[in-house]
Amino acid sequence: MFSKAVKGFDCNVNGLRNLYITATLLLVSPAAAAELPLTIEDLIAEEGRTQLDMSVTYVNDQSQRLSTGDAIIVPTGDASFVLLPTRFGEFESNTDAFIGTLGLRRGVTRDTEIYVRASYLYRNERYGDLSGNFKDTENRFLSSWVGLNHQFSRDGKTPALLGFIEGAAYEKYQQGSDSGKSWALGLTTYRAIDPVVLSVTGSFQWNQERDDGEASYEPGNLFFLTPSVAFAVNDRVTLTSGFKWTFLEAGYLDDEPQGFDRTSTDLTLGLGYGVSKGNTLNVSFSANVSGQSGASLRFNWLYAI
């Protein structure tokens, strides 16, 4: 979903690196000893409890010269993404997009939860070519998903292991809609070493062919791997850092490839704040460092009903 961007990101990456070093120095002080990071509490809802999960994601993307129609990958959660199609041709564009997501999570057993979520899109794109400059706005419902989370083992002699499976109950395209055409399967493993949690999440999203108006469209399959480190600064604040490696297959429109298979790497930073028990605010920032030219900022509120 992006073109390469290295020169323009040098200053930003250096600033983010300095922020990461500063946070690390603060965390190694005696005052940093604390309870385990809030991220552990957010993995699965307690049995019999329902959690409200709300988030807003802002993404900015810059495309230059020849665009091959690759989709923009937008994170809507720690292990969930949406694909936004882009234009095909020779032009320059700048895009701002907001995705609002509302979800409910319900603890079924001590180790299992079910969940639903729905997302809405607002996108504003400015683009230009030899014929002039243009502006395009998109405002629509995006998709709804149903899924299941299960913890296979807890952190003990071996690292904890969790898995999830989810399917698209409804997806709205630019000229059509469908259900059951996208599925995702993923695993998360973590090891808690108070006040640090080391974790890795991997997921594969399978996107089948679907009709978009009179055209046949098949988004590329998506695989990502996200290693991260979470630090509990105190009993209310958690800092996270890591990176996200993504592989996206080329999509097809009427059996014609849209672009090519590509990979990208993003630097991720986050902060979690526990307002009260069962009430958590999270902010995460992701900046591309290879393979694409964009960044995203996500605000998430998790509240136990």
DRENFI-954954 format. One record per residue (C-alpha): x, y, z; residue number from 1. Coordinates in steps of 0.2 Angstrom, whole numbers, plus 5000, padded with zeros to 4 digits. Example, Ala and Ser with C-alpha at 12.3 -4.5 7.8 and 13.67 -1.06 7.14 Angstrom:
<atoms>
- x, y, z, n
- 5062, 4978, 5039, 1
- 5068, 4995, 5036, 2
</atoms>
This chain:
<atoms>
- x, y, z, n
- 5000, 5000, 5000, 1
- 5015, 5013, 5000, 2
- 5031, 5018, 4991, 3
- 5048, 5019, 4998, 4
- 5052, 5033, 5010, 5
- 5069, 5035, 5018, 6
- 5076, 5052, 5016, 7
- 5061, 5061, 5023, 8
- 5060, 5050, 5038, 9
- 5078, 5051, 5044, 10
- 5074, 5066, 5056, 11
- 5058, 5057, 5063, 12
- 5067, 5041, 5066, 13
- 5082, 5049, 5075, 14
- 5069, 5058, 5086, 15
- 5060, 5042, 5090, 16
- 5076, 5033, 5094, 17
- 5081, 5047, 5106, 18
- 5063, 5045, 5114, 19
- 5066, 5027, 5116, 20
- 5083, 5029, 5124, 21
- 5076, 5042, 5136, 22
- 5062, 5030, 5141, 23
- 5074, 5016, 5144, 24
- 5085, 5026, 5155, 25
- 5071, 5031, 5166, 26
- 5065, 5013, 5167, 27
- 5081, 5006, 5174, 28
- 5080, 5017, 5189, 29
- 5074, 5010, 5206, 30
- 5058, 5020, 5205, 31
- 5053, 5010, 5190, 32
- 5050, 4994, 5199, 33
- 5032, 4991, 5197, 34
- 5018, 4978, 5194, 35
- 5017, 4969, 5177, 36
- 5012, 4980, 5162, 37
- 4994, 4983, 5158, 38
- 4996, 4974, 5142, 39
- 4994, 4957, 5151, 40
- 4977, 4962, 5158, 41
- 4970, 4967, 5141, 42
- 4974, 4950, 5133, 43
- 4957, 4941, 5137, 44
- 4942, 4948, 5146, 45
- 4938, 4940, 5163, 46
- 4925, 4926, 5163, 47
- 4907, 4933, 5164, 48
- 4913, 4951, 5160, 49
- 4910, 4962, 5145, 50
- 4922, 4975, 5139, 51
- 4919, 4989, 5128, 52
- 4934, 4992, 5115, 53
- 4934, 5008, 5106, 54
- 4948, 5015, 5095, 55
- 4952, 5029, 5083, 56
- 4966, 5027, 5070, 57
- 4974, 5041, 5060, 58
- 4985, 5037, 5045, 59
- 4994, 5048, 5033, 60
- 5001, 5041, 5017, 61
- 5012, 5050, 5004, 62
- 5014, 5042, 4986, 63
- 5025, 5049, 4972, 64
- 5028, 5045, 4954, 65
- 5021, 5028, 4948, 66
- 5008, 5020, 4959, 67
- 5005, 5002, 4956, 68
- 4988, 5002, 4966, 69
- 4995, 4993, 4982, 70
- 4983, 4994, 4996, 71
- 4987, 5005, 5012, 72
- 4988, 4994, 5028, 73
- 4980, 5002, 5043, 74
- 4981, 4995, 5060, 75
- 4964, 4995, 5070, 76
- 4971, 4985, 5084, 77
- 4986, 4976, 5091, 78
- 4983, 4961, 5079, 79
- 4970, 4968, 5067, 80
- 4972, 4978, 5050, 81
- 4961, 4985, 5036, 82
- 4967, 4987, 5018, 83
- 4962, 5003, 5009, 84
- 4964, 5002, 4990, 85
- 4974, 5016, 4981, 86
- 4975, 5023, 4964, 87
- 4984, 5016, 4949, 88
- 4994, 5027, 4938, 89
- 5007, 5040, 4937, 90
- 5003, 5054, 4949, 91
- 5008, 5061, 4966, 92
- 4996, 5060, 4981, 93
- 4994, 5064, 4999, 94
- 4981, 5055, 5010, 95
- 4973, 5057, 5027, 96
- 4962, 5044, 5034, 97
- 4953, 5041, 5050, 98
- 4946, 5024, 5055, 99
- 4934, 5023, 5070, 100
- 4932, 5005, 5078, 101
- 4919, 5000, 5091, 102
- 4920, 4982, 5098, 103
- 4913, 4971, 5112, 104
- 4923, 4957, 5121, 105
- 4915, 4944, 5132, 106
- 4924, 4932, 5143, 107
- 4916, 4915, 5141, 108
- 4928, 4905, 5152, 109
- 4944, 4908, 5161, 110
- 4954, 4906, 5146, 111
- 4942, 4911, 5131, 112
- 4933, 4926, 5125, 113
- 4922, 4930, 5110, 114
- 4922, 4947, 5102, 115
- 4914, 4958, 5088, 116
- 4920, 4974, 5081, 117
- 4915, 4986, 5067, 118
- 4924, 5000, 5058, 119
- 4920, 5016, 5049, 120
- 4931, 5026, 5037, 121
- 4934, 5044, 5033, 122
- 4947, 5047, 5020, 123
- 4953, 5063, 5011, 124
- 4965, 5062, 4997, 125
- 4974, 5076, 4987, 126
- 4982, 5071, 4971, 127
- 4989, 5078, 4955, 128
- 4996, 5073, 4938, 129
- 5000, 5082, 4922, 130
- 4981, 5087, 4919, 131
- 4980, 5096, 4936, 132
- 4976, 5094, 4955, 133
- 4961, 5085, 4962, 134
- 4953, 5081, 4979, 135
- 4943, 5066, 4983, 136
- 4934, 5062, 4999, 137
- 4927, 5045, 5005, 138
- 4915, 5042, 5020, 139
- 4908, 5025, 5023, 140
- 4905, 5010, 5034, 141
- 4920, 4998, 5032, 142
- 4918, 4981, 5040, 143
- 4912, 4971, 5054, 144
- 4921, 4955, 5062, 145
- 4917, 4941, 5074, 146
- 4931, 4932, 5083, 147
- 4937, 4921, 5097, 148
- 4952, 4922, 5108, 149
- 4959, 4908, 5118, 150
- 4974, 4906, 5130, 151
- 4982, 4888, 5127, 152
- 4995, 4890, 5141, 153
- 5000, 4903, 5155, 154
- 5016, 4910, 5158, 155
- 5026, 4898, 5169, 156
- 5039, 4885, 5165, 157
- 5036, 4889, 5147, 158
- 5030, 4906, 5139, 159
- 5012, 4909, 5138, 160
- 5003, 4905, 5122, 161
- 4987, 4913, 5115, 162
- 4978, 4911, 5098, 163
- 4964, 4919, 5089, 164
- 4953, 4916, 5074, 165
- 4941, 4929, 5066, 166
- 4931, 4931, 5051, 167
- 4923, 4946, 5042, 168
- 4904, 4946, 5045, 169
- 4902, 4960, 5033, 170
- 4914, 4970, 5022, 171
- 4909, 4986, 5012, 172
- 4918, 4990, 4996, 173
- 4918, 5005, 4985, 174
- 4904, 4998, 4974, 175
- 4898, 4982, 4983, 176
- 4898, 4972, 4999, 177
- 4900, 4954, 5005, 178
- 4903, 4942, 5020, 179
- 4914, 4928, 5024, 180
- 4927, 4933, 5012, 181
- 4941, 4937, 5024, 182
- 4948, 4927, 5038, 183
- 4963, 4929, 5050, 184
- 4972, 4917, 5061, 185
- 4986, 4922, 5074, 186
- 4996, 4917, 5089, 187
- 5004, 4928, 5103, 188
- 5017, 4922, 5115, 189
- 5024, 4931, 5130, 190
- 5036, 4930, 5144, 191
- 5034, 4941, 5160, 192
- 5050, 4946, 5169, 193
- 5044, 4959, 5181, 194
- 5042, 4974, 5177, 195
- 5045, 4969, 5159, 196
- 5035, 4958, 5146, 197
- 5043, 4951, 5130, 198
- 5030, 4946, 5117, 199
- 5029, 4941, 5099, 200
- 5013, 4941, 5089, 201
- 5011, 4934, 5072, 202
- 4995, 4933, 5061, 203
- 4990, 4928, 5043, 204
- 4975, 4936, 5035, 205
- 4967, 4926, 5020, 206
- 4957, 4937, 5008, 207
- 4946, 4928, 4995, 208
- 4940, 4935, 4978, 209
- 4924, 4946, 4979, 210
- 4914, 4956, 4968, 211
- 4915, 4975, 4968, 212
- 4902, 4982, 4957, 213
- 4905, 4974, 4940, 214
- 4923, 4970, 4944, 215
- 4931, 4955, 4952, 216
- 4943, 4960, 4966, 217
- 4955, 4950, 4977, 218
- 4965, 4959, 4990, 219
- 4982, 4952, 4993, 220
- 4984, 4940, 5008, 221
- 4993, 4948, 5023, 222
- 5006, 4941, 5035, 223
- 5014, 4951, 5049, 224
- 5026, 4948, 5064, 225
- 5027, 4960, 5079, 226
- 5040, 4958, 5092, 227
- 5038, 4970, 5107, 228
- 5044, 4975, 5124, 229
- 5033, 4982, 5137, 230
- 5039, 4991, 5153, 231
- 5028, 4994, 5168, 232
- 5034, 5011, 5174, 233
- 5022, 5010, 5189, 234
- 5005, 5002, 5193, 235
- 4996, 5014, 5181, 236
- 5008, 5018, 5166, 237
- 5016, 5005, 5154, 238
- 5028, 5010, 5139, 239
- 5029, 4998, 5124, 240
- 5041, 4998, 5110, 241
- 5045, 4986, 5095, 242
- 5044, 4984, 5077, 243
- 5031, 4977, 5064, 244
- 5036, 4967, 5049, 245
- 5023, 4965, 5036, 246
- 5021, 4954, 5020, 247
- 5007, 4959, 5008, 248
- 5004, 4949, 4992, 249
- 4999, 4958, 4976, 250
- 4980, 4960, 4974, 251
- 4970, 4956, 4958, 252
- 4957, 4966, 4949, 253
- 4948, 4956, 4935, 254
- 4963, 4944, 4936, 255
- 4975, 4958, 4933, 256
- 4989, 4960, 4947, 257
- 4988, 4977, 4956, 258
- 5006, 4980, 4960, 259
- 5018, 4966, 4967, 260
- 5022, 4956, 4983, 261
- 5030, 4968, 4995, 262
- 5037, 4969, 5013, 263
- 5039, 4983, 5025, 264
- 5045, 4987, 5042, 265
- 5038, 4999, 5055, 266
- 5044, 5006, 5071, 267
- 5031, 5006, 5085, 268
- 5030, 5015, 5101, 269
- 5015, 5015, 5114, 270
- 5009, 5021, 5131, 271
- 4996, 5013, 5142, 272
- 4987, 5022, 5156, 273
- 4976, 5013, 5169, 274
- 4963, 5025, 5174, 275
- 4955, 5012, 5186, 276
- 4953, 4994, 5187, 277
- 4945, 4988, 5170, 278
- 4947, 5006, 5163, 279
- 4963, 5008, 5151, 280
- 4968, 5021, 5139, 281
- 4982, 5016, 5126, 282
- 4991, 5027, 5113, 283
- 5002, 5019, 5100, 284
- 5012, 5027, 5086, 285
- 5019, 5018, 5071, 286
- 5031, 5025, 5058, 287
- 5037, 5016, 5042, 288
- 5056, 5014, 5041, 289
- 5057, 5004, 5025, 290
- 5046, 4998, 5011, 291
- 5032, 5012, 5013, 292
- 5029, 5030, 5016, 293
- 5017, 5033, 5030, 294
- 5013, 5034, 5048, 295
- 4998, 5030, 5060, 296
- 4993, 5036, 5077, 297
- 4980, 5025, 5087, 298
- 4970, 5030, 5102, 299
- 4961, 5015, 5111, 300
- 4950, 5014, 5126, 301
- 4946, 4998, 5135, 302
- 4932, 4998, 5148, 303
- 4925, 4984, 5158, 304
- 4906, 4985, 5159, 305
</atoms>
